[in-house]
Amino acid sequence: MTKTHAAITIRAATEDDLAAIEALLTASTLPTDGVKEALRGFQVAEADERIVGVAGVEACGDYGLLRSTAVAPEWRGHRIAEELVERIIAEASSQHVRSLYLLTTTAETYFPRFGFQVTSRDAAPAEIRATSEFRDACPASATLMCLRLGQLRNADALRADL
């Protein structure tokens, strides 16, 4: 028997989504500290009126901290995380965020496909180092990765001029 899934809708998170987002993050063993405060930077994937994926950006001045990327187990393998991360990157770029950072203990090999590169924790700007995720929620052994969005905009502009 083939399992079929309903259509996925990706949209901006609302306050009504907070409990479902936190439940999905908890089930994925991801931190929920600061999610409520950063909720306006979150995107959710919805199917059958249920949140099945989430990704968010915590605004940090000219920078952003990509956090809380999770997909319900039964929905993994459907490119939901990829679509959420691409949406987050596009949104951050349109808001002229200079760079996106993320901390991970399990996905160092996943995020390079989007252009993220491993960087030293000492290289993080003060705004990123001041977040609760950087200071408290993620262990010191977590890998810090960075995507420089200004370089992406400049490369896109060069290609457009060619």
Secondary structure, 3 states (H helix, E strand, C coil): CCCCCCCCEEEECCHHHHHHHHHHHHHCCCCCCCHHHHHHHEEEEEECCEEEEEEEEEEECCEEEEEEEEECHHHCCCCHHHHHHHHHHHHHHHCCCCEEEEEECCCCCCHHHHCCEEECHHHCCHHHHCCHHHHHHCCCCCEEEEEEHHHHHHHHHHHHHC
